[in-house]
Amino acid sequence: MEGIIYRNLYDEDGAIISLDGKTLLKVPDVSRYRVPEGVEEIDNKAFKDRPNLKEIDIPYTVEWYTDYPMSNDAMRYAPKGLKVNYWNWPYPENCVRSDELEEEIANGFVDEFGAVYSKDGKCLLKCADVKNYKIREGTETVEKLAFVGCDKLECLYIPYTCPEESFDAILGGSDTVGAICFWDKPYVPEELDPNESWSDDEVIIDDKDVVYTIDRKRLLYARKGFTDNEYFVPEGTLTICDQAFLFHEGYLILSVPASIKVIGDDIFGKDGGKIIIRDE
């Protein structure tokens, strides 16, 4: 039987990376290694047989479960005691704004939340570090580093005047923005409290052990008590957050309303699932 030959890249440290630059296949046997930005996945045997590896830096482009580090497949074969530094934003040397951009920010229009726009209002230069933010309608572009340092940001609304296909701003890693909503029409009249948080005091838990914001517009996550294999998301829900059903065991069928605007990443557990959007 003919073997399959994979074409890979080697970086300057000796790591093996897939040809498209998106998968780290093997780290070098060094004491500390910084995974390049742009890598999106780490092979589950990338750390295997690397006894000298003591510390590793993982970039924001990799989805990494910081709350449950051992649930990351790559940790299965990691050397004992490996220190993992997960970066929610680009490495410091890649977070530097140009002098021209800094000057434009200094002379820009500042809204009531602290976000800075270009003088003509068409470009968001720097976002406000609040929990929830609605980019002003009329904005057409967003600076690539506009959100860097916005560690509080949980929910972001992007207006129809800023098309999704042209949006390339860095939104950070796994611990940053949880809900991103691209609107394809003018915003509906709705007060978005910039300081609203999703603490236990401000949520509602249904009879299936699924947690929503108090207004039921965002499905946050399913608790460990959720065991159903089918679930009906109620009318009026706008967002299903990232990894909402991550710890559910078994194949899950989700029935969601036509009102849904955002469905987060990796919402299902290891056994997967299917989404059915109901007609209005």
C-alpha positions as YAML, in Angstrom:
chain: A
units: angstrom
residues:
- id: 1
  name: MET
  ca: [0.00, 0.00, 0.00]
- id: 2
  name: GLU
  ca: [1.32, 3.41, -0.92]
- id: 3
  name: GLY
  ca: [1.91, 5.78, 1.96]
- id: 4
  name: ILE
  ca: [0.51, 9.28, 2.04]
- id: 5
  name: ILE
  ca: [3.13, 12.02, 1.99]
- id: 6
  name: TYR
  ca: [2.23, 15.25, 3.72]
- id: 7
  name: ARG
  ca: [4.03, 18.47, 2.79]
- id: 8
  name: ASN
  ca: [4.85, 20.43, 5.91]
- id: 9
  name: LEU
  ca: [6.74, 23.55, 6.90]
- id: 10
  name: TYR
  ca: [9.52, 23.89, 9.47]
- id: 11
  name: ASP
  ca: [9.87, 27.16, 11.34]
- id: 12
  name: GLU
  ca: [13.19, 28.62, 12.50]
- id: 13
  name: ASP
  ca: [12.94, 26.76, 15.83]
- id: 14
  name: GLY
  ca: [12.37, 23.39, 14.18]
- id: 15
  name: ALA
  ca: [8.63, 23.06, 14.77]
- id: 16
  name: ILE
  ca: [6.61, 21.18, 12.16]
- id: 17
  name: ILE
  ca: [3.59, 23.09, 10.83]
- id: 18
  name: SER
  ca: [1.11, 22.16, 8.10]
- id: 19
  name: LEU
  ca: [1.71, 23.72, 4.70]
- id: 20
  name: ASP
  ca: [-1.25, 26.10, 5.09]
- id: 21
  name: GLY
  ca: [0.21, 27.31, 8.40]
- id: 22
  name: LYS
  ca: [-2.94, 26.47, 10.36]
- id: 23
  name: THR
  ca: [-1.98, 23.29, 12.24]
- id: 24
  name: LEU
  ca: [0.96, 22.81, 14.59]
- id: 25
  name: LEU
  ca: [2.00, 19.20, 14.15]
- id: 26
  name: LYS
  ca: [5.09, 19.02, 16.38]
- id: 27
  name: VAL
  ca: [6.85, 21.44, 18.70]
- id: 28
  name: PRO
  ca: [10.66, 21.46, 18.87]
- id: 29
  name: ASP
  ca: [12.35, 19.90, 21.88]
- id: 30
  name: VAL
  ca: [13.27, 23.23, 23.49]
- id: 31
  name: SER
  ca: [12.56, 24.59, 26.97]
- id: 32
  name: ARG
  ca: [10.15, 27.29, 25.75]
- id: 33
  name: TYR
  ca: [8.30, 27.62, 22.47]
- id: 34
  name: ARG
  ca: [6.03, 30.34, 21.10]
- id: 35
  name: VAL
  ca: [3.38, 29.03, 18.72]
- id: 36
  name: PRO
  ca: [3.15, 31.38, 15.71]
- id: 37
  name: GLU
  ca: [0.07, 33.55, 15.31]
- id: 38
  name: GLY
  ca: [-2.11, 32.19, 12.53]
- id: 39
  name: VAL
  ca: [-1.96, 28.63, 13.80]
- id: 40
  name: GLU
  ca: [-5.56, 27.57, 14.52]
- id: 41
  name: GLU
  ca: [-5.16, 23.99, 15.70]
- id: 42
  name: ILE
  ca: [-2.61, 22.01, 17.69]
- id: 43
  name: ASP
  ca: [-2.32, 18.32, 16.89]
- id: 44
  name: ASN
  ca: [-3.05, 16.09, 19.86]
- id: 45
  name: LYS
  ca: [0.48, 14.62, 19.67]
- id: 46
  name: ALA
  ca: [2.28, 17.92, 19.08]
- id: 47
  name: PHE
  ca: [3.77, 17.90, 22.61]
- id: 48
  name: LYS
  ca: [4.52, 14.17, 22.73]
- id: 49
  name: ASP
  ca: [8.11, 13.04, 23.40]
- id: 50
  name: ARG
  ca: [9.32, 16.55, 24.20]
- id: 51
  name: PRO
  ca: [10.87, 16.10, 27.68]
- id: 52
  name: ASN
  ca: [12.72, 19.44, 27.56]
- id: 53
  name: LEU
  ca: [9.56, 21.47, 26.94]
- id: 54
  name: LYS
  ca: [8.77, 23.46, 30.11]
- id: 55
  name: GLU
  ca: [6.73, 26.42, 28.84]
- id: 56
  name: ILE
  ca: [4.66, 27.21, 25.76]
- id: 57
  name: ASP
  ca: [2.94, 30.35, 24.47]
- id: 58
  name: ILE
  ca: [-0.32, 29.78, 22.60]
- id: 59
  name: PRO
  ca: [-1.71, 32.62, 20.42]
- id: 60
  name: TYR
  ca: [-5.23, 34.00, 20.31]
- id: 61
  name: THR
  ca: [-5.80, 32.34, 16.92]
- id: 62
  name: VAL
  ca: [-5.98, 28.94, 18.65]
- id: 63
  name: GLU
  ca: [-9.23, 28.10, 20.43]
- id: 64
  name: TRP
  ca: [-8.08, 27.05, 23.88]
- id: 65
  name: TYR
  ca: [-10.16, 26.09, 26.92]
- id: 66
  name: THR
  ca: [-8.42, 28.07, 29.63]
- id: 67
  name: ASP
  ca: [-10.92, 27.13, 32.36]
- id: 68
  name: TYR
  ca: [-10.41, 23.41, 31.71]
- id: 69
  name: PRO
  ca: [-6.85, 23.17, 30.32]
- id: 70
  name: MET
  ca: [-6.72, 19.38, 30.44]
- id: 71
  name: SER
  ca: [-9.75, 19.20, 28.12]
- id: 72
  name: ASN
  ca: [-7.55, 20.45, 25.28]
- id: 73
  name: ASP
  ca: [-6.51, 17.45, 23.16]
- id: 74
  name: ALA
  ca: [-2.92, 18.66, 22.90]
- id: 75
  name: MET
  ca: [-2.48, 18.36, 26.68]
- id: 76
  name: ARG
  ca: [-3.02, 14.62, 26.56]
- id: 77
  name: TYR
  ca: [0.64, 13.95, 25.75]
- id: 78
  name: ALA
  ca: [2.15, 17.10, 27.25]
- id: 79
  name: PRO
  ca: [5.18, 16.69, 29.53]
- id: 80
  name: LYS
  ca: [4.29, 16.84, 33.21]
- id: 81
  name: GLY
  ca: [4.27, 20.35, 34.66]
- id: 82
  name: LEU
  ca: [4.13, 22.12, 31.29]
- id: 83
  name: LYS
  ca: [3.36, 25.82, 31.80]
- id: 84
  name: VAL
  ca: [0.87, 27.15, 29.25]
- id: 85
  name: ASN
  ca: [0.59, 30.87, 28.54]
- id: 86
  name: TYR
  ca: [-2.55, 31.60, 26.52]
- id: 87
  name: TRP
  ca: [-2.59, 35.02, 24.83]
- id: 88
  name: ASN
  ca: [-6.03, 36.56, 24.29]
- id: 89
  name: TRP
  ca: [-4.56, 39.22, 22.01]
- id: 90
  name: PRO
  ca: [-1.69, 39.30, 19.52]
- id: 91
  name: TYR
  ca: [1.78, 39.01, 21.00]
- id: 92
  name: PRO
  ca: [2.92, 42.43, 22.33]
- id: 93
  name: GLU
  ca: [5.14, 43.22, 19.36]
- id: 94
  name: ASN
  ca: [2.09, 42.81, 17.08]
- id: 95
  name: CYS
  ca: [-0.18, 45.10, 19.14]
- id: 96
  name: VAL
  ca: [1.67, 48.32, 18.35]
- id: 97
  name: ARG
  ca: [-0.40, 50.99, 16.59]
- id: 98
  name: SER
  ca: [1.38, 53.19, 14.07]
- id: 99
  name: ASP
  ca: [2.17, 56.80, 14.95]
- id: 100
  name: GLU
  ca: [-0.28, 57.92, 12.26]
- id: 101
  name: LEU
  ca: [-3.09, 55.85, 13.78]
- id: 102
  name: GLU
  ca: [-2.30, 57.07, 17.30]
- id: 103
  name: GLU
  ca: [-2.53, 60.65, 16.03]
- id: 104
  name: GLU
  ca: [-5.85, 59.92, 14.32]
- id: 105
  name: ILE
  ca: [-7.18, 58.44, 17.58]
- id: 106
  name: ALA
  ca: [-6.01, 61.51, 19.51]
- id: 107
  name: ASN
  ca: [-7.95, 63.76, 17.12]
- id: 108
  name: GLY
  ca: [-10.96, 61.50, 16.60]
- id: 109
  name: PHE
  ca: [-14.57, 61.68, 17.75]
- id: 110
  name: VAL
  ca: [-15.15, 60.09, 21.18]
- id: 111
  name: ASP
  ca: [-18.64, 58.77, 21.96]
- id: 112
  name: GLU
  ca: [-20.29, 58.63, 25.39]
- id: 113
  name: PHE
  ca: [-18.79, 55.20, 26.13]
- id: 114
  name: GLY
  ca: [-15.21, 56.09, 25.28]
- id: 115
  name: ALA
  ca: [-15.00, 54.56, 21.80]
- id: 116
  name: VAL
  ca: [-13.08, 56.61, 19.24]
- id: 117
  name: TYR
  ca: [-14.19, 57.13, 15.63]
- id: 118
  name: SER
  ca: [-12.62, 58.93, 12.70]
- id: 119
  name: LYS
  ca: [-13.72, 62.54, 12.27]
- id: 120
  name: ASP
  ca: [-16.18, 61.58, 9.53]
- id: 121
  name: GLY
  ca: [-17.62, 58.81, 11.73]
- id: 122
  name: LYS
  ca: [-17.05, 56.11, 9.12]
- id: 123
  name: CYS
  ca: [-14.27, 54.18, 10.88]
- id: 124
  name: LEU
  ca: [-14.12, 52.79, 14.42]
- id: 125
  name: LEU
  ca: [-10.54, 53.46, 15.46]
- id: 126
  name: LYS
  ca: [-10.65, 52.20, 19.05]
- id: 127
  name: CYS
  ca: [-13.49, 50.43, 20.85]
- id: 128
  name: ALA
  ca: [-14.66, 51.22, 24.37]
- id: 129
  name: ASP
  ca: [-13.68, 48.70, 27.06]
- id: 130
  name: VAL
  ca: [-17.23, 47.97, 28.21]
- id: 131
  name: LYS
  ca: [-19.12, 44.70, 28.57]
- id: 132
  name: ASN
  ca: [-21.56, 45.33, 25.72]
- id: 133
  name: TYR
  ca: [-21.07, 47.68, 22.79]
- id: 134
  name: LYS
  ca: [-23.13, 48.65, 19.76]
- id: 135
  name: ILE
  ca: [-20.99, 50.12, 16.96]
- id: 136
  name: ARG
  ca: [-22.64, 53.26, 15.60]
- id: 137
  name: GLU
  ca: [-24.69, 52.94, 12.44]
- id: 138
  name: GLY
  ca: [-22.94, 54.64, 9.54]
- id: 139
  name: THR
  ca: [-19.63, 53.02, 10.45]
- id: 140
  name: GLU
  ca: [-18.18, 51.39, 7.34]
- id: 141
  name: THR
  ca: [-14.82, 50.05, 8.52]
- id: 142
  name: VAL
  ca: [-13.12, 49.01, 11.75]
- id: 143
  name: GLU
  ca: [-9.39, 49.32, 12.42]
- id: 144
  name: LYS
  ca: [-7.68, 45.94, 12.77]
- id: 145
  name: LEU
  ca: [-6.44, 46.72, 16.32]
- id: 146
  name: ALA
  ca: [-9.61, 48.55, 17.44]
- id: 147
  name: PHE
  ca: [-10.50, 45.94, 20.08]
- id: 148
  name: VAL
  ca: [-7.04, 45.20, 21.48]
- id: 149
  name: GLY
  ca: [-7.17, 45.56, 25.26]
- id: 150
  name: CYS
  ca: [-10.98, 45.39, 25.46]
- id: 151
  name: ASP
  ca: [-10.90, 42.58, 28.01]
- id: 152
  name: LYS
  ca: [-14.36, 43.36, 29.43]
- id: 153
  name: LEU
  ca: [-16.14, 43.03, 26.09]
- id: 154
  name: GLU
  ca: [-18.73, 40.23, 26.10]
- id: 155
  name: CYS
  ca: [-21.21, 41.26, 23.41]
- id: 156
  name: LEU
  ca: [-20.66, 43.27, 20.22]
- id: 157
  name: TYR
  ca: [-23.22, 44.59, 17.73]
- id: 158
  name: ILE
  ca: [-21.93, 45.45, 14.24]
- id: 159
  name: PRO
  ca: [-24.23, 47.56, 12.00]
- id: 160
  name: TYR
  ca: [-25.45, 46.75, 8.52]
- id: 161
  name: THR
  ca: [-23.33, 49.63, 7.18]
- id: 162
  name: CYS
  ca: [-20.19, 47.62, 8.02]
- id: 163
  name: PRO
  ca: [-20.37, 44.47, 5.85]
- id: 164
  name: GLU
  ca: [-19.20, 41.22, 7.43]
- id: 165
  name: GLU
  ca: [-17.05, 40.29, 4.43]
- id: 166
  name: SER
  ca: [-14.88, 43.40, 4.89]
- id: 167
  name: PHE
  ca: [-14.56, 43.06, 8.68]
- id: 168
  name: ASP
  ca: [-11.04, 41.90, 9.62]
- id: 169
  name: ALA
  ca: [-10.54, 43.43, 13.07]
- id: 170
  name: ILE
  ca: [-8.92, 41.19, 15.68]
- id: 171
  name: LEU
  ca: [-11.49, 40.16, 18.29]
- id: 172
  name: GLY
  ca: [-9.12, 38.26, 20.54]
- id: 173
  name: GLY
  ca: [-9.05, 34.68, 21.72]
- id: 174
  name: SER
  ca: [-11.24, 32.25, 23.62]
- id: 175
  name: ASP
  ca: [-11.68, 34.47, 26.69]
- id: 176
  name: THR
  ca: [-12.79, 37.64, 24.91]
- id: 177
  name: VAL
  ca: [-15.98, 38.52, 23.01]
- id: 178
  name: GLY
  ca: [-18.63, 35.85, 23.56]
- id: 179
  name: ALA
  ca: [-21.38, 37.11, 21.25]
- id: 180
  name: ILE
  ca: [-20.86, 38.92, 17.93]
- id: 181
  name: CYS
  ca: [-23.92, 40.05, 16.01]
- id: 182
  name: PHE
  ca: [-23.67, 41.31, 12.42]
- id: 183
  name: TRP
  ca: [-26.89, 43.15, 11.55]
- id: 184
  name: ASP
  ca: [-28.19, 43.10, 7.98]
- id: 185
  name: LYS
  ca: [-30.73, 45.87, 8.61]
- id: 186
  name: PRO
  ca: [-31.02, 48.91, 10.92]
- id: 187
  name: TYR
  ca: [-30.85, 48.19, 14.64]
- id: 188
  name: VAL
  ca: [-34.16, 47.53, 16.37]
- id: 189
  name: PRO
  ca: [-34.92, 50.00, 19.18]
- id: 190
  name: GLU
  ca: [-33.21, 48.35, 22.14]
- id: 191
  name: GLU
  ca: [-31.25, 49.62, 25.08]
- id: 192
  name: LEU
  ca: [-27.94, 47.78, 25.32]
- id: 193
  name: ASP
  ca: [-26.56, 48.41, 28.78]
- id: 194
  name: PRO
  ca: [-22.76, 48.74, 28.39]
- id: 195
  name: ASN
  ca: [-22.24, 47.54, 31.96]
- id: 196
  name: GLU
  ca: [-24.61, 44.59, 31.90]
- id: 197
  name: SER
  ca: [-22.98, 41.38, 33.06]
- id: 198
  name: TRP
  ca: [-24.01, 37.77, 32.90]
- id: 199
  name: SER
  ca: [-23.56, 36.99, 36.59]
- id: 200
  name: ASP
  ca: [-25.68, 34.41, 38.40]
- id: 201
  name: ASP
  ca: [-27.89, 37.20, 39.77]
- id: 202
  name: GLU
  ca: [-28.86, 38.34, 36.27]
- id: 203
  name: VAL
  ca: [-29.73, 35.06, 34.59]
- id: 204
  name: ILE
  ca: [-32.70, 32.75, 34.39]
- id: 205
  name: ILE
  ca: [-32.49, 28.95, 34.36]
- id: 206
  name: ASP
  ca: [-35.22, 26.99, 32.60]
- id: 207
  name: ASP
  ca: [-36.63, 23.60, 33.61]
- id: 208
  name: LYS
  ca: [-34.04, 21.83, 31.43]
- id: 209
  name: ASP
  ca: [-31.08, 23.45, 33.22]
- id: 210
  name: VAL
  ca: [-30.29, 25.84, 30.36]
- id: 211
  name: VAL
  ca: [-29.15, 29.34, 31.37]
- id: 212
  name: TYR
  ca: [-30.33, 32.57, 29.70]
- id: 213
  name: THR
  ca: [-29.89, 36.28, 30.35]
- id: 214
  name: ILE
  ca: [-32.82, 37.64, 32.33]
- id: 215
  name: ASP
  ca: [-34.47, 38.98, 29.14]
- id: 216
  name: ARG
  ca: [-34.09, 35.55, 27.48]
- id: 217
  name: LYS
  ca: [-32.42, 37.12, 24.45]
- id: 218
  name: ARG
  ca: [-29.13, 35.24, 24.96]
- id: 219
  name: LEU
  ca: [-28.75, 31.54, 25.62]
- id: 220
  name: LEU
  ca: [-25.55, 31.43, 27.68]
- id: 221
  name: TYR
  ca: [-24.88, 27.76, 28.44]
- id: 222
  name: ALA
  ca: [-26.37, 24.46, 29.55]
- id: 223
  name: ARG
  ca: [-25.54, 23.28, 33.05]
- id: 224
  name: LYS
  ca: [-24.41, 19.75, 33.87]
- id: 225
  name: GLY
  ca: [-28.01, 18.79, 34.65]
- id: 226
  name: PHE
  ca: [-28.97, 19.17, 30.99]
- id: 227
  name: THR
  ca: [-29.21, 15.67, 29.49]
- id: 228
  name: ASP
  ca: [-31.87, 15.92, 26.77]
- id: 229
  name: ASN
  ca: [-31.04, 14.90, 23.20]
- id: 230
  name: GLU
  ca: [-33.47, 17.45, 21.76]
- id: 231
  name: TYR
  ca: [-33.96, 21.04, 22.89]
- id: 232
  name: PHE
  ca: [-36.41, 23.77, 21.85]
- id: 233
  name: VAL
  ca: [-34.92, 27.28, 22.02]
- id: 234
  name: PRO
  ca: [-37.78, 29.72, 22.74]
- id: 235
  name: GLU
  ca: [-39.02, 32.48, 20.45]
- id: 236
  name: GLY
  ca: [-37.29, 35.83, 20.92]
- id: 237
  name: THR
  ca: [-33.84, 34.37, 21.56]
- id: 238
  name: LEU
  ca: [-31.27, 36.31, 19.51]
- id: 239
  name: THR
  ca: [-27.96, 34.69, 20.47]
- id: 240
  name: ILE
  ca: [-26.62, 31.25, 21.34]
- id: 241
  name: CYS
  ca: [-23.20, 31.79, 22.88]
- id: 242
  name: ASP
  ca: [-19.96, 29.96, 22.13]
- id: 243
  name: GLN
  ca: [-19.67, 26.44, 23.59]
- id: 244
  name: ALA
  ca: [-23.20, 26.65, 25.01]
- id: 245
  name: PHE
  ca: [-23.67, 22.86, 25.07]
- id: 246
  name: LEU
  ca: [-19.98, 21.91, 25.24]
- id: 247
  name: PHE
  ca: [-20.38, 19.43, 28.11]
- id: 248
  name: HIS
  ca: [-23.49, 17.72, 26.76]
- id: 249
  name: GLU
  ca: [-23.01, 14.02, 26.06]
- id: 250
  name: GLY
  ca: [-24.71, 12.50, 23.04]
- id: 251
  name: TYR
  ca: [-25.95, 13.87, 19.73]
- id: 252
  name: LEU
  ca: [-28.08, 16.98, 20.27]
- id: 253
  name: ILE
  ca: [-30.84, 18.34, 18.02]
- id: 254
  name: LEU
  ca: [-31.49, 22.06, 18.55]
- id: 255
  name: SER
  ca: [-34.69, 23.66, 17.32]
- id: 256
  name: VAL
  ca: [-34.09, 27.41, 17.11]
- id: 257
  name: PRO
  ca: [-36.47, 30.27, 16.23]
- id: 258
  name: ALA
  ca: [-36.29, 32.42, 13.12]
- id: 259
  name: SER
  ca: [-35.48, 35.33, 15.44]
- id: 260
  name: ILE
  ca: [-31.97, 33.96, 16.01]
- id: 261
  name: LYS
  ca: [-29.20, 36.37, 14.95]
- id: 262
  name: VAL
  ca: [-25.99, 34.76, 16.22]
- id: 263
  name: ILE
  ca: [-24.99, 31.14, 16.77]
- id: 264
  name: GLY
  ca: [-21.60, 30.88, 18.46]
- id: 265
  name: ASP
  ca: [-18.69, 28.59, 17.71]
- id: 266
  name: ASP
  ca: [-18.37, 25.01, 18.96]
- id: 267
  name: ILE
  ca: [-21.78, 24.99, 20.61]
- id: 268
  name: PHE
  ca: [-22.03, 21.18, 20.68]
- id: 269
  name: GLY
  ca: [-20.19, 18.62, 22.78]
- id: 270
  name: LYS
  ca: [-17.90, 15.89, 21.52]
- id: 271
  name: ASP
  ca: [-20.77, 13.90, 19.96]
- id: 272
  name: GLY
  ca: [-21.95, 16.80, 17.80]
- id: 273
  name: GLY
  ca: [-25.45, 17.85, 16.89]
- id: 274
  name: LYS
  ca: [-27.81, 19.43, 14.38]
- id: 275
  name: ILE
  ca: [-29.53, 22.84, 14.22]
- id: 276
  name: ILE
  ca: [-33.05, 23.17, 12.84]
- id: 277
  name: ILE
  ca: [-34.30, 26.73, 12.25]
- id: 278
  name: ARG
  ca: [-38.06, 26.95, 12.64]
- id: 279
  name: ASP
  ca: [-40.22, 28.92, 10.21]
- id: 280
  name: GLU
  ca: [-41.86, 32.06, 11.56]
...
